[in-house]
Amino acid sequence: MKSNNRLSSLYTGFCDLIHPICYRIANKMANMEIIPYKTELIPTDKSLIFVPNHSNVHDVPVMLSIIKKHVYVLAGDEVKNDINGLAFRVNGVIWVHRGDKQSARIAKEKVLNLLHRKKSLLIFPEATWNLTPNLPMLPLHWGAVEFA
């Protein structure tokens, strides 16, 4: 267990160090002018949980551009082995296999460990893109509420 915590500390240290580069890349990937509303209200000295809805591939880069501070993303592991998975790993990610209770339990432990270490989290509670016409939100997974 101790070696896992050490590896986790090395990983989070790397992600924190490389965050300025990830932030610049996210701004480029967003490929739009983002004018955040009152970002000065986002405290930088506390662990925070950001919980937006999820509508398209640009959501993560846009949120990273708006938040500005380093956040880890809770993400489904289906993109784990493609170029997006690499981007998530470099930024900082906790993978979860949807529908697998063991994976969810492990992801929950990792999230709580990060939050206790004053790191922040970005989670999309719908767990997938919402492409449903006339339905602003899909049913939510309540993990974000539990973490808070």
N, CA, C and O atoms as a GROMACS GRO file, in nm:
protein
  592
    1MET      N    1   0.083  -0.120   0.000
    1MET     CA    2   0.000   0.000   0.000
    1MET      C    3   0.087   0.126   0.000
    1MET      O    4   0.056   0.224  -0.067
    2LYS      N    5   0.197   0.121   0.076
    2LYS     CA    6   0.285   0.236   0.084
    2LYS      C    7   0.343   0.272  -0.052
    2LYS      O    8   0.351   0.390  -0.086
    3SER      N    9   0.383   0.170  -0.131
    3SER     CA   10   0.440   0.197  -0.262
    3SER      C   11   0.336   0.257  -0.356
    3SER      O   12   0.370   0.340  -0.440
    4ASN      N   13   0.208   0.216  -0.342
    4ASN     CA   14   0.102   0.275  -0.424
    4ASN      C   15   0.086   0.423  -0.392
    4ASN      O   16   0.067   0.504  -0.483
    5ASN      N   17   0.092   0.458  -0.262
    5ASN     CA   18   0.081   0.599  -0.225
    5ASN      C   19   0.200   0.678  -0.277
    5ASN      O   20   0.185   0.792  -0.320
    6ARG      N   21   0.319   0.618  -0.272
    6ARG     CA   22   0.437   0.687  -0.323
    6ARG      C   23   0.426   0.708  -0.473
    6ARG      O   24   0.455   0.817  -0.523
    7LEU      N   25   0.384   0.604  -0.546
    7LEU     CA   26   0.364   0.617  -0.689
    7LEU      C   27   0.260   0.723  -0.718
    7LEU      O   28   0.274   0.803  -0.810
    8SER      N   29   0.154   0.722  -0.638
    8SER     CA   30   0.050   0.821  -0.655
    8SER      C   31   0.106   0.962  -0.632
    8SER      O   32   0.070   1.055  -0.704
    9SER      N   33   0.192   0.977  -0.533
    9SER     CA   34   0.253   1.108  -0.507
    9SER      C   35   0.345   1.149  -0.621
    9SER      O   36   0.347   1.266  -0.660
   10LEU      N   37   0.420   1.054  -0.675
   10LEU     CA   38   0.505   1.086  -0.791
   10LEU      C   39   0.421   1.128  -0.911
   10LEU      O   40   0.453   1.224  -0.980
   11TYR      N   41   0.312   1.054  -0.933
   11TYR     CA   42   0.224   1.085  -1.046
   11TYR      C   43   0.160   1.222  -1.030
   11TYR      O   44   0.161   1.302  -1.123
   12THR      N   45   0.106   1.250  -0.911
   12THR     CA   46   0.042   1.380  -0.891
   12THR      C   47   0.145   1.492  -0.896
   12THR      O   48   0.114   1.602  -0.944
   13GLY      N   49   0.266   1.466  -0.848
   13GLY     CA   50   0.372   1.568  -0.858
   13GLY      C   51   0.405   1.598  -1.003
   13GLY      O   52   0.422   1.714  -1.040
   14PHE      N   53   0.414   1.493  -1.086
   14PHE     CA   54   0.439   1.511  -1.229
   14PHE      C   55   0.326   1.590  -1.293
   14PHE      O   56   0.350   1.684  -1.369
   15CYS      N   57   0.202   1.553  -1.263
   15CYS     CA   58   0.086   1.622  -1.323
   15CYS      C   59   0.081   1.768  -1.281
   15CYS      O   60   0.049   1.856  -1.362
   16ASP      N   61   0.111   1.795  -1.155
   16ASP     CA   62   0.113   1.934  -1.108
   16ASP      C   63   0.221   2.014  -1.180
   16ASP      O   64   0.200   2.130  -1.217
   17LEU      N   65   0.337   1.951  -1.200
   17LEU     CA   66   0.449   2.018  -1.265
   17LEU      C   67   0.417   2.050  -1.411
   17LEU      O   68   0.451   2.158  -1.460
   18ILE      N   69   0.353   1.959  -1.480
   18ILE     CA   70   0.328   1.976  -1.623
   18ILE      C   71   0.198   2.052  -1.652
   18ILE      O   72   0.168   2.080  -1.768
   19HIS      N   73   0.122   2.087  -1.548
   19HIS     CA   74  -0.007   2.154  -1.567
   19HIS      C   75   0.001   2.279  -1.656
   19HIS      O   76  -0.086   2.296  -1.741
   20PRO      N   77   0.100   2.368  -1.640
   20PRO     CA   78   0.102   2.486  -1.728
   20PRO      C   79   0.103   2.450  -1.877
   20PRO      O   80   0.042   2.519  -1.959
   21ILE      N   81   0.170   2.342  -1.912
   21ILE     CA   82   0.172   2.299  -2.052
   21ILE      C   83   0.035   2.244  -2.091
   21ILE      O   84  -0.016   2.276  -2.198
   22CYS      N   85  -0.025   2.164  -2.004
   22CYS     CA   86  -0.158   2.109  -2.032
   22CYS      C   87  -0.260   2.221  -2.047
   22CYS      O   88  -0.349   2.215  -2.132
   23TYR      N   89  -0.247   2.324  -1.965
   23TYR     CA   90  -0.339   2.437  -1.972
   23TYR      C   91  -0.331   2.505  -2.108
   23TYR      O   92  -0.433   2.538  -2.169
   24ARG      N   93  -0.208   2.527  -2.156
   24ARG     CA   94  -0.191   2.590  -2.288
   24ARG      C   95  -0.247   2.502  -2.399
   24ARG      O   96  -0.311   2.553  -2.492
   25ILE      N   97  -0.223   2.372  -2.391
   25ILE     CA   98  -0.276   2.279  -2.491
   25ILE      C   99  -0.428   2.278  -2.488
   25ILE      O  100  -0.492   2.276  -2.593
   26ALA      N  101  -0.487   2.279  -2.369
   26ALA     CA  102  -0.634   2.281  -2.357
   26ALA      C  103  -0.691   2.405  -2.423
   26ALA      O  104  -0.794   2.398  -2.490
   27ASN      N  105  -0.624   2.520  -2.404
   27ASN     CA  106  -0.671   2.643  -2.469
   27ASN      C  107  -0.669   2.629  -2.621
   27ASN      O  108  -0.761   2.674  -2.689
   28LYS      N  109  -0.564   2.568  -2.674
   28LYS     CA  110  -0.554   2.548  -2.819
   28LYS      C  111  -0.659   2.449  -2.867
   28LYS      O  112  -0.722   2.469  -2.972
   29MET      N  113  -0.680   2.340  -2.791
   29MET     CA  114  -0.777   2.238  -2.829
   29MET      C  115  -0.920   2.292  -2.826
   29MET      O  116  -1.003   2.253  -2.908
   30ALA      N  117  -0.947   2.380  -2.733
   30ALA     CA  118  -1.081   2.437  -2.724
   30ALA      C  119  -1.115   2.512  -2.852
   30ALA      O  120  -1.230   2.518  -2.893
   31ASN      N  121  -1.012   2.571  -2.914
   31ASN     CA  122  -1.025   2.636  -3.045
   31ASN      C  123  -1.139   2.736  -3.050
   31ASN      O  124  -1.211   2.745  -3.150
   32MET      N  125  -1.155   2.811  -2.945
   32MET     CA  126  -1.258   2.914  -2.940
   32MET      C  127  -1.219   3.015  -2.834
   32MET      O  128  -1.138   2.986  -2.746
   33GLU      N  129  -1.275   3.132  -2.844
   33GLU     CA  130  -1.248   3.231  -2.741
   33GLU      C  131  -1.336   3.199  -2.620
   33GLU      O  132  -1.459   3.192  -2.630
   34ILE      N  133  -1.272   3.179  -2.508
   34ILE     CA  134  -1.344   3.146  -2.386
   34ILE      C  135  -1.334   3.265  -2.293
   34ILE      O  136  -1.226   3.309  -2.256
   35ILE      N  137  -1.450   3.318  -2.257
   35ILE     CA  138  -1.455   3.431  -2.167
   35ILE      C  139  -1.526   3.383  -2.039
   35ILE      O  140  -1.648   3.393  -2.028
   36PRO      N  141  -1.448   3.332  -1.944
   36PRO     CA  142  -1.510   3.280  -1.822
   36PRO      C  143  -1.571   3.393  -1.739
   36PRO      O  144  -1.524   3.507  -1.741
   37TYR      N  145  -1.676   3.360  -1.669
   37TYR     CA  146  -1.745   3.455  -1.584
   37TYR      C  147  -1.693   3.444  -1.442
   37TYR      O  148  -1.712   3.342  -1.376
   38LYS      N  149  -1.627   3.547  -1.395
   38LYS     CA  150  -1.582   3.559  -1.256
   38LYS      C  151  -1.494   3.443  -1.208
   38LYS      O  152  -1.520   3.384  -1.103
   39THR      N  153  -1.392   3.410  -1.284
   39THR     CA  154  -1.302   3.303  -1.241
   39THR      C  155  -1.221   3.342  -1.119
   39THR      O  156  -1.165   3.255  -1.053
   40GLU      N  157  -1.214   3.469  -1.087
   40GLU     CA  158  -1.141   3.510  -0.968
   40GLU      C  159  -1.207   3.455  -0.841
   40GLU      O  160  -1.147   3.458  -0.733
   41LEU      N  161  -1.329   3.406  -0.854
   41LEU     CA  162  -1.398   3.349  -0.739
   41LEU      C  163  -1.358   3.204  -0.713
   41LEU      O  164  -1.396   3.147  -0.610
   42ILE      N  165  -1.281   3.143  -0.805
   42ILE     CA  166  -1.237   3.005  -0.786
   42ILE      C  167  -1.114   3.005  -0.696
   42ILE      O  168  -1.008   3.051  -0.738
   43PRO      N  169  -1.127   2.955  -0.572
   43PRO     CA  170  -1.012   2.954  -0.482
   43PRO      C  171  -0.904   2.859  -0.534
   43PRO      O  172  -0.935   2.752  -0.586
   44THR      N  173  -0.780   2.897  -0.519
   44THR     CA  174  -0.670   2.815  -0.567
   44THR      C  175  -0.603   2.737  -0.456
   44THR      O  176  -0.514   2.655  -0.482
   45ASP      N  177  -0.642   2.760  -0.332
   45ASP     CA  178  -0.575   2.696  -0.218
   45ASP      C  179  -0.658   2.584  -0.155
   45ASP      O  180  -0.624   2.537  -0.046
   46LYS      N  181  -0.766   2.541  -0.221
   46LYS     CA  182  -0.853   2.438  -0.166
   46LYS      C  183  -0.877   2.329  -0.269
   46LYS      O  184  -0.864   2.352  -0.390
   47SER      N  185  -0.913   2.211  -0.221
   47SER     CA  186  -0.955   2.108  -0.316
   47SER      C  187  -1.100   2.138  -0.353
   47SER      O  188  -1.184   2.166  -0.267
   48LEU      N  189  -1.127   2.131  -0.483
   48LEU     CA  190  -1.259   2.162  -0.534
   48LEU      C  191  -1.307   2.049  -0.624
   48LEU      O  192  -1.227   1.974  -0.680
   49ILE      N  193  -1.439   2.037  -0.637
   49ILE     CA  194  -1.498   1.940  -0.728
   49ILE      C  195  -1.582   2.019  -0.828
   49ILE      O  196  -1.677   2.087  -0.790
   50PHE      N  197  -1.545   2.011  -0.955
   50PHE     CA  198  -1.618   2.078  -1.062
   50PHE      C  199  -1.709   1.975  -1.128
   50PHE      O  200  -1.664   1.867  -1.166
   51VAL      N  201  -1.838   2.009  -1.142
   51VAL     CA  202  -1.938   1.912  -1.188
   51VAL      C  203  -2.024   1.973  -1.299
   51VAL      O  204  -2.138   2.011  -1.273
   52PRO      N  205  -1.971   1.983  -1.422
   52PRO     CA  206  -2.052   2.032  -1.534
   52PRO      C  207  -2.124   1.916  -1.604
   52PRO      O  208  -2.091   1.800  -1.583
   53ASN      N  209  -2.221   1.950  -1.689
   53ASN     CA  210  -2.278   1.844  -1.772
   53ASN      C  211  -2.186   1.824  -1.893
   53ASN      O  212  -2.093   1.901  -1.913
   54HIS      N  213  -2.212   1.722  -1.971
   54HIS     CA  214  -2.119   1.677  -2.074
   54HIS      C  215  -2.191   1.666  -2.208
   54HIS      O  216  -2.281   1.584  -2.224
   55SER      N  217  -2.152   1.751  -2.304
   55SER     CA  218  -2.224   1.751  -2.431
   55SER      C  219  -2.138   1.717  -2.552
   55SER      O  220  -2.191   1.677  -2.656
   56ASN      N  221  -2.005   1.733  -2.541
   56ASN     CA  222  -1.923   1.704  -2.659
   56ASN      C  223  -1.776   1.689  -2.623
   56ASN      O  224  -1.737   1.704  -2.508
   57VAL      N  225  -1.695   1.659  -2.724
   57VAL     CA  226  -1.553   1.632  -2.707
   57VAL      C  227  -1.475   1.754  -2.655
   57VAL      O  228  -1.365   1.739  -2.602
   58HIS      N  229  -1.531   1.871  -2.669
   58HIS     CA  230  -1.461   1.993  -2.627
   58HIS      C  231  -1.480   2.024  -2.478
   58HIS      O  232  -1.415   2.115  -2.425
   59ASP      N  233  -1.566   1.951  -2.410
   59ASP     CA  234  -1.597   1.984  -2.271
   59ASP      C  235  -1.475   1.984  -2.179
   59ASP      O  236  -1.460   2.075  -2.097
   60VAL      N  237  -1.388   1.884  -2.192
   60VAL     CA  238  -1.272   1.879  -2.103
   60VAL      C  239  -1.176   1.995  -2.131
   60VAL      O  240  -1.139   2.066  -2.037
   61PRO      N  241  -1.134   2.017  -2.257
   61PRO     CA  242  -1.044   2.132  -2.281
   61PRO      C  243  -1.107   2.266  -2.241
   61PRO      O  244  -1.038   2.354  -2.188
   62VAL      N  245  -1.236   2.282  -2.265
   62VAL     CA  246  -1.302   2.408  -2.228
   62VAL      C  247  -1.302   2.424  -2.076
   62VAL      O  248  -1.271   2.532  -2.025
   63MET      N  249  -1.337   2.318  -2.003
   63MET     CA  250  -1.338   2.327  -1.857
   63MET      C  251  -1.198   2.354  -1.802
   63MET      O  252  -1.182   2.434  -1.710
   64LEU      N  253  -1.095   2.288  -1.858
   64LEU     CA  254  -0.959   2.313  -1.812
   64LEU      C  255  -0.918   2.458  -1.838
   64LEU      O  256  -0.848   2.519  -1.757
   65SER      N  257  -0.964   2.513  -1.951
   65SER     CA  258  -0.933   2.653  -1.982
   65SER      C  259  -1.004   2.749  -1.887
   65SER      O  260  -0.947   2.851  -1.848
   66ILE      N  261  -1.125   2.716  -1.851
   66ILE     CA  262  -1.201   2.803  -1.761
   66ILE      C  263  -1.149   2.795  -1.617
   66ILE      O  264  -1.131   2.897  -1.551
   67ILE      N  265  -1.125   2.674  -1.571
   67ILE     CA  266  -1.085   2.653  -1.431
   67ILE      C  267  -0.946   2.710  -1.404
   67ILE      O  268  -0.923   2.772  -1.299
   68LYS      N  269  -0.855   2.691  -1.496
   68LYS     CA  270  -0.716   2.738  -1.489
   68LYS      C  271  -0.630   2.664  -1.388
   68LYS      O  272  -0.514   2.635  -1.417
   69LYS      N  273  -0.682   2.631  -1.271
   69LYS     CA  274  -0.602   2.557  -1.174
   69LYS      C  275  -0.601   2.410  -1.215
   69LYS      O  276  -0.687   2.365  -1.291
   70HIS      N  277  -0.504   2.337  -1.166
   70HIS     CA  278  -0.492   2.197  -1.204
   70HIS      C  279  -0.603   2.114  -1.142
   70HIS      O  280  -0.627   2.120  -1.021
   71VAL      N  281  -0.671   2.036  -1.225
   71VAL     CA  282  -0.773   1.942  -1.179
   71VAL      C  283  -0.747   1.805  -1.240
   71VAL      O  284  -0.696   1.795  -1.352
   72TYR      N  285  -0.781   1.703  -1.167
   72TYR     CA  286  -0.776   1.566  -1.218
   72TYR      C  287  -0.914   1.534  -1.273
   72TYR      O  288  -1.015   1.582  -1.221
   73VAL      N  289  -0.918   1.453  -1.377
   73VAL     CA  290  -1.044   1.420  -1.442
   73VAL      C  291  -1.081   1.276  -1.409
   73VAL      O  292  -0.999   1.186  -1.422
   74LEU      N  293  -1.205   1.256  -1.366
   74LEU     CA  294  -1.258   1.121  -1.351
   74LEU      C  295  -1.316   1.084  -1.486
   74LEU      O  296  -1.409   1.149  -1.534
   75ALA      N  297  -1.261   0.979  -1.549
   75ALA     CA  298  -1.299   0.947  -1.687
   75ALA      C  299  -1.324   0.799  -1.706
   75ALA      O  300  -1.260   0.715  -1.642
   76GLY      N  301  -1.416   0.769  -1.795
   76GLY     CA  302  -1.441   0.631  -1.835
   76GLY      C  303  -1.320   0.577  -1.909
   76GLY      O  304  -1.257   0.649  -1.987
   77ASP      N  305  -1.288   0.451  -1.886
   77ASP     CA  306  -1.164   0.396  -1.940
   77ASP      C  307  -1.170   0.353  -2.086
   77ASP      O  308  -1.074   0.295  -2.137
   78GLU      N  309  -1.280   0.381  -2.155
   78GLU     CA  310  -1.286   0.342  -2.296
   78GLU      C  311  -1.191   0.421  -2.386
   78GLU      O  312  -1.160   0.376  -2.496
   79VAL      N  313  -1.143   0.536  -2.341
   79VAL     CA  314  -1.047   0.613  -2.421
   79VAL      C  315  -0.904   0.595  -2.368
   79VAL      O  316  -0.811   0.663  -2.413
   80LYS      N  317  -0.887   0.505  -2.276
   80LYS     CA  318  -0.761   0.484  -2.208
   80LYS      C  319  -0.642   0.459  -2.302
   80LYS      O  320  -0.531   0.504  -2.275
   81ASN      N  321  -0.665   0.389  -2.411
   81ASN     CA  322  -0.555   0.347  -2.498
   81ASN      C  323  -0.547   0.422  -2.630
   81ASN      O  324  -0.482   0.375  -2.723
   82ASP      N  325  -0.611   0.537  -2.639
   82ASP     CA  326  -0.596   0.617  -2.761
   82ASP      C  327  -0.529   0.750  -2.728
   82ASP      O  328  -0.485   0.771  -2.615
   83ILE      N  329  -0.522   0.840  -2.823
   83ILE     CA  330  -0.452   0.968  -2.803
   83ILE      C  331  -0.518   1.050  -2.693
   83ILE      O  332  -0.450   1.122  -2.619
   84ASN      N  333  -0.650   1.041  -2.681
   84ASN     CA  334  -0.718   1.112  -2.572
   84ASN      C  335  -0.676   1.057  -2.436
   84ASN      O  336  -0.662   1.132  -2.340
   85GLY      N  337  -0.656   0.925  -2.430
   85GLY     CA  338  -0.611   0.864  -2.306
   85GLY      C  339  -0.475   0.916  -2.264
   85GLY      O  340  -0.449   0.938  -2.145
   86LEU      N  341  -0.387   0.935  -2.361
   86LEU     CA  342  -0.255   0.992  -2.332
   86LEU      C  343  -0.269   1.133  -2.276
   86LEU      O  344  -0.203   1.169  -2.178
   87ALA      N  345  -0.355   1.212  -2.337
   87ALA     CA  346  -0.378   1.350  -2.289
   87ALA      C  347  -0.432   1.349  -2.147
   87ALA      O  348  -0.390   1.429  -2.063
   88PHE      N  349  -0.526   1.259  -2.119
   88PHE     CA  350  -0.579   1.247  -1.983
   88PHE      C  351  -0.469   1.210  -1.885
   88PHE      O  352  -0.460   1.268  -1.777
   89ARG      N  353  -0.386   1.113  -1.922
   89ARG     CA  354  -0.278   1.069  -1.832
   89ARG      C  355  -0.182   1.183  -1.799
   89ARG      O  356  -0.142   1.201  -1.684
   90VAL      N  357  -0.145   1.259  -1.901
   90VAL     CA  358  -0.051   1.370  -1.879
   90VAL      C  359  -0.115   1.476  -1.790
   90VAL      O  360  -0.048   1.532  -1.704
   91ASN      N  361  -0.242   1.504  -1.810
   91ASN     CA  362  -0.311   1.603  -1.727
   91ASN      C  363  -0.328   1.552  -1.584
   91ASN      O  364  -0.304   1.625  -1.488
   92GLY      N  365  -0.368   1.428  -1.570
   92GLY     CA  366  -0.402   1.369  -1.441
   92GLY      C  367  -0.542   1.312  -1.450
   92GLY      O  368  -0.638   1.385  -1.472
   93VAL      N  369  -0.554   1.181  -1.434
   93VAL     CA  370  -0.682   1.115  -1.454
   93VAL      C  371  -0.700   1.002  -1.354
   93VAL      O  372  -0.603   0.942  -1.307
   94ILE      N  373  -0.824   0.977  -1.322
   94ILE     CA  374  -0.863   0.857  -1.249
   94ILE      C  375  -0.957   0.783  -1.342
   94ILE      O  376  -1.064   0.833  -1.377
   95TRP      N  377  -0.916   0.664  -1.382
   95TRP     CA  378  -0.996   0.583  -1.475
   95TRP      C  379  -1.101   0.505  -1.398
   95TRP      O  380  -1.076   0.459  -1.286
   96VAL      N  381  -1.217   0.489  -1.458
   96VAL     CA  382  -1.321   0.402  -1.403
   96VAL      C  383  -1.385   0.327  -1.519
   96VAL      O  384  -1.413   0.384  -1.624
   97HIS      N  385  -1.407   0.198  -1.497
   97HIS     CA  386  -1.475   0.117  -1.598
   97HIS      C  387  -1.624   0.121  -1.565
   97HIS      O  388  -1.667   0.069  -1.462
   98ARG      N  389  -1.701   0.183  -1.653
   98ARG     CA  390  -1.844   0.201  -1.626
   98ARG      C  391  -1.913   0.067  -1.607
   98ARG      O  392  -1.892  -0.028  -1.683
   99GLY      N  393  -1.996   0.060  -1.505
   99GLY     CA  394  -2.073  -0.060  -1.478
   99GLY      C  395  -2.000  -0.165  -1.397
   99GLY      O  396  -2.058  -0.268  -1.364
  100ASP      N  397  -1.875  -0.142  -1.364
  100ASP     CA  398  -1.795  -0.238  -1.286
  100ASP      C  399  -1.781  -0.183  -1.144
  100ASP      O  400  -1.712  -0.084  -1.121
  101LYS      N  401  -1.847  -0.249  -1.051
  101LYS     CA  402  -1.849  -0.200  -0.912
  101LYS      C  403  -1.711  -0.200  -0.848
  101LYS      O  404  -1.681  -0.110  -0.769
  102GLN      N  405  -1.628  -0.297  -0.880
  102GLN     CA  406  -1.492  -0.302  -0.826
  102GLN      C  407  -1.412  -0.181  -0.876
  102GLN      O  408  -1.341  -0.117  -0.799
  103SER      N  409  -1.423  -0.152  -1.005
  103SER     CA  410  -1.354  -0.037  -1.063
  103SER      C  411  -1.403   0.093  -0.999
  103SER      O  412  -1.325   0.183  -0.970
  104ALA      N  413  -1.534   0.102  -0.979
  104ALA     CA  414  -1.592   0.222  -0.915
  104ALA      C  415  -1.540   0.238  -0.773
  104ALA      O  416  -1.511   0.350  -0.731
  105ARG      N  417  -1.527   0.128  -0.700
  105ARG     CA  418  -1.476   0.135  -0.562
  105ARG      C  419  -1.331   0.184  -0.561
  105ARG      O  420  -1.294   0.268  -0.478
  106ILE      N  421  -1.249   0.131  -0.652
  106ILE     CA  422  -1.108   0.172  -0.660
  106ILE      C  423  -1.098   0.319  -0.700
  106ILE      O  424  -1.019   0.394  -0.644
  107ALA      N  425  -1.179   0.360  -0.798
  107ALA     CA  426  -1.178   0.500  -0.841
  107ALA      C  427  -1.220   0.591  -0.726
  107ALA      O  428  -1.162   0.698  -0.708
  108LYS      N  429  -1.320   0.550  -0.649
  108LYS     CA  430  -1.365   0.630  -0.535
  108LYS      C  431  -1.253   0.648  -0.434
  108LYS      O  432  -1.233   0.759  -0.383
  109GLU      N  433  -1.179   0.541  -0.404
  109GLU     CA  434  -1.066   0.551  -0.311
  109GLU      C  435  -0.962   0.649  -0.362
  109GLU      O  436  -0.907   0.728  -0.285
  110LYS      N  437  -0.933   0.644  -0.493
  110LYS     CA  438  -0.834   0.734  -0.551
  110LYS      C  439  -0.882   0.879  -0.546
  110LYS      O  440  -0.804   0.969  -0.515
  111VAL      N  441  -1.010   0.901  -0.575
  111VAL     CA  442  -1.065   1.037  -0.569
  111VAL      C  443  -1.054   1.091  -0.427
  111VAL      O  444  -1.008   1.204  -0.407
  112LEU      N  445  -1.097   1.012  -0.329
  112LEU     CA  446  -1.091   1.059  -0.190
  112LEU      C  447  -0.948   1.087  -0.147
  112LEU      O  448  -0.922   1.182  -0.074
  113ASN      N  449  -0.854   1.002  -0.192
  113ASN     CA  450  -0.713   1.024  -0.162
  113ASN      C  451  -0.667   1.158  -0.220
  113ASN      O  452  -0.598   1.234  -0.152
  114LEU      N  453  -0.705   1.187  -0.344
  114LEU     CA  454  -0.667   1.315  -0.406
  114LEU      C  455  -0.727   1.432  -0.331
  114LEU      O  456  -0.658   1.530  -0.303
  115LEU      N  457  -0.855   1.423  -0.299
  115LEU     CA  458  -0.922   1.534  -0.230
  115LEU      C  459  -0.862   1.558  -0.092
  115LEU      O  460  -0.848   1.673  -0.049
  116HIS      N  461  -0.825   1.452  -0.022
  116HIS     CA  462  -0.760   1.468   0.109
  116HIS      C  463  -0.622   1.532   0.095
  116HIS      O  464  -0.573   1.593   0.190
  117ARG      N  465  -0.561   1.518  -0.022
  117ARG     CA  466  -0.430   1.578  -0.046
  117ARG      C  467  -0.442   1.716  -0.110
  117ARG      O  468  -0.346   1.768  -0.166
  118LYS      N  469  -0.562   1.776  -0.102
  118LYS     CA  470  -0.589   1.913  -0.149
  118LYS      C  471  -0.578   1.927  -0.301
  118LYS      O  472  -0.544   2.034  -0.351
  119LYS      N  473  -0.607   1.819  -0.374
  119LYS     CA  474  -0.613   1.825  -0.521
  119LYS      C  475  -0.758   1.845  -0.560
  119LYS      O  476  -0.848   1.822  -0.480
  120SER      N  477  -0.782   1.889  -0.682
  120SER     CA  478  -0.918   1.915  -0.729
  120SER      C  479  -0.958   1.816  -0.838
  120SER      O  480  -0.873   1.751  -0.898
  121LEU      N  481  -1.089   1.806  -0.862
  121LEU     CA  482  -1.145   1.703  -0.949
  121LEU      C  483  -1.246   1.763  -1.045
  121LEU      O  484  -1.324   1.852  -1.010
  122LEU      N  485  -1.244   1.712  -1.168
  122LEU     CA  486  -1.346   1.744  -1.268
  122LEU      C  487  -1.420   1.615  -1.297
  122LEU      O  488  -1.359   1.516  -1.338
  123ILE      N  489  -1.551   1.615  -1.277
  123ILE     CA  490  -1.632   1.495  -1.298
  123ILE      C  491  -1.757   1.533  -1.375
  123ILE      O  492  -1.822   1.634  -1.346
  124PHE      N  493  -1.790   1.452  -1.474
  124PHE     CA  494  -1.912   1.472  -1.552
  124PHE      C  495  -2.013   1.368  -1.504
  124PHE      O  496  -2.003   1.251  -1.542
  125PRO      N  497  -2.111   1.408  -1.422
  125PRO     CA  498  -2.200   1.311  -1.356
  125PRO      C  499  -2.294   1.236  -1.449
  125PRO      O  500  -2.354   1.136  -1.409
  126GLU      N  501  -2.309   1.283  -1.573
  126GLU     CA  502  -2.392   1.209  -1.668
  126GLU      C  503  -2.317   1.087  -1.722
  126GLU      O  504  -2.378   0.993  -1.773
  127ALA      N  505  -2.184   1.090  -1.710
  127ALA     CA  506  -2.095   0.981  -1.749
  127ALA      C  507  -2.087   0.957  -1.899
  127ALA      O  508  -2.023   0.861  -1.943
  128THR      N  509  -2.149   1.039  -1.977
  128THR     CA  510  -2.140   1.029  -2.122
  128THR      C  511  -2.189   1.158  -2.184
  128THR      O  512  -2.246   1.243  -2.116
  129TRP      N  513  -2.167   1.173  -2.313
  129TRP     CA  514  -2.217   1.294  -2.380
  129TRP      C  515  -2.369   1.288  -2.385
  129TRP      O  516  -2.428   1.184  -2.411
  130ASN      N  517  -2.430   1.401  -2.361
  130ASN     CA  518  -2.574   1.411  -2.370
  130ASN      C  519  -2.610   1.462  -2.509
  130ASN      O  520  -2.598   1.582  -2.536
  131LEU      N  521  -2.653   1.374  -2.594
  131LEU     CA  522  -2.691   1.410  -2.730
  131LEU      C  523  -2.842   1.401  -2.749
  131LEU      O  524  -2.891   1.400  -2.862
  132THR      N  525  -2.916   1.394  -2.639
  132THR     CA  526  -3.060   1.378  -2.645
  132THR      C  527  -3.128   1.512  -2.668
  132THR      O  528  -3.114   1.603  -2.587
  133PRO      N  529  -3.202   1.525  -2.781
  133PRO     CA  530  -3.272   1.651  -2.806
  133PRO      C  531  -3.375   1.679  -2.696
  133PRO      O  532  -3.442   1.589  -2.646
  134ASN      N  533  -3.385   1.804  -2.660
  134ASN     CA  534  -3.484   1.851  -2.563
  134ASN      C  535  -3.473   1.789  -2.425
  134ASN      O  536  -3.570   1.789  -2.349
  135LEU      N  537  -3.356   1.735  -2.391
  135LEU     CA  538  -3.334   1.682  -2.257
  135LEU      C  539  -3.204   1.743  -2.205
  135LEU      O  540  -3.096   1.695  -2.238
  136PRO      N  541  -3.215   1.849  -2.123
  136PRO     CA  542  -3.094   1.920  -2.082
  136PRO      C  543  -2.994   1.836  -2.004
  136PRO      O  544  -2.873   1.860  -2.013
  137MET      N  545  -3.040   1.738  -1.929
  137MET     CA  546  -2.950   1.654  -1.849
  137MET      C  547  -2.996   1.509  -1.857
  137MET      O  548  -3.116   1.480  -1.858
  138LEU      N  549  -2.899   1.419  -1.864
  138LEU     CA  550  -2.927   1.276  -1.852
  138LEU      C  551  -2.934   1.242  -1.703
  138LEU      O  552  -2.895   1.324  -1.620
  139PRO      N  553  -2.981   1.124  -1.668
  139PRO     CA  554  -2.977   1.085  -1.526
  139PRO      C  555  -2.834   1.091  -1.474
  139PRO      O  556  -2.740   1.053  -1.544
  140LEU      N  557  -2.819   1.139  -1.353
  140LEU     CA  558  -2.686   1.162  -1.297
  140LEU      C  559  -2.642   1.047  -1.208
  140LEU      O  560  -2.722   0.984  -1.140
  141HIS      N  561  -2.511   1.022  -1.211
  141HIS     CA  562  -2.449   0.935  -1.112
  141HIS      C  563  -2.419   1.025  -0.992
  141HIS      O  564  -2.374   1.138  -1.010
  142TRP      N  565  -2.442   0.976  -0.873
  142TRP     CA  566  -2.434   1.061  -0.755
  142TRP      C  567  -2.298   1.060  -0.687
  142TRP      O  568  -2.286   1.108  -0.574
  143GLY      N  569  -2.196   1.009  -0.752
  143GLY     CA  570  -2.063   1.005  -0.694
  143GLY      C  571  -2.010   1.142  -0.655
  143GLY      O  572  -1.948   1.156  -0.550
  144ALA      N  573  -2.035   1.242  -0.737
  144ALA     CA  574  -1.987   1.378  -0.707
  144ALA      C  575  -2.044   1.429  -0.576
  144ALA      O  576  -1.974   1.494  -0.498
  145VAL      N  577  -2.171   1.400  -0.552
  145VAL     CA  578  -2.234   1.442  -0.426
  145VAL      C  579  -2.169   1.367  -0.309
  145VAL      O  580  -2.142   1.425  -0.204
  146GLU      N  581  -2.145   1.238  -0.329
  146GLU     CA  582  -2.082   1.157  -0.226
  146GLU      C  583  -1.941   1.210  -0.195
  146GLU      O  584  -1.902   1.217  -0.078
  147PHE      N  585  -1.865   1.246  -0.298
  147PHE     CA  586  -1.729   1.297  -0.278
  147PHE      C  587  -1.732   1.427  -0.200
  147PHE      O  588  -1.648   1.449  -0.113
  148ALA      N  589  -1.829   1.513  -0.231
  148ALA     CA  590  -1.838   1.643  -0.164
  148ALA      C  591  -1.870   1.623  -0.017
  148ALA      O  592  -1.882   1.720   0.057
   0.00000   0.00000   0.00000
